[in-house]
Amino acid sequence: MLLIRDVFKAKPGKAKDLVKKFTQVVPFMKEQGFLNTKITLNLERVL
């Protein structure tokens, strides 16, 4: 089993755009053999 975790940090207000781009890429990744793809989002405010 191979676990790959990438962490991306978005500027304030741009997280939705980043998630939208990743969800568009998921079908292509499944064609390439990445079967269990998950996109998780952590909304955390930096004070």
N, C-alpha and C positions, 0 to 999 in steps of 0.2 A: 504494500500500500504506500502511496506517495501523497504527502500532504504539502501543498504549496499555499502559502499565505502571503498575500501582498497587501500592504496598507497604503492607502492613498489619502492624503489630506487635501480637502477642498477649502477654498476661500469661503468666508461667510456668505450664505445665500446661493452657493453654487453646487451644493450637494445633490439636489434633485437633478441637475443637468448631468452630473457625473454618473448617477445611478441609471439615468435614461440611456446614456451611451453604453454602459456595461450590459444592460438588458438587451440592447440591439446586437451585441457581440455574442451573446450566449448561444444562439442557434448555430453560428459558425464554429464555435468551440465544440459543440456536440458533434458536428460533422467531422472534426479533427480528432475525436476520440476522448474528449473531456466530458465524461458522462455525468458526474456529480458536481455540478457547478452551483455555488451558493453566493449570493450577494447579500452581505449584512451591512446594516447602517447603524452607526452609533452617533446620535445627535447629542453632542456635548458642547456646552458653552464654556468658553475660556474667559474667566473673569480677570 
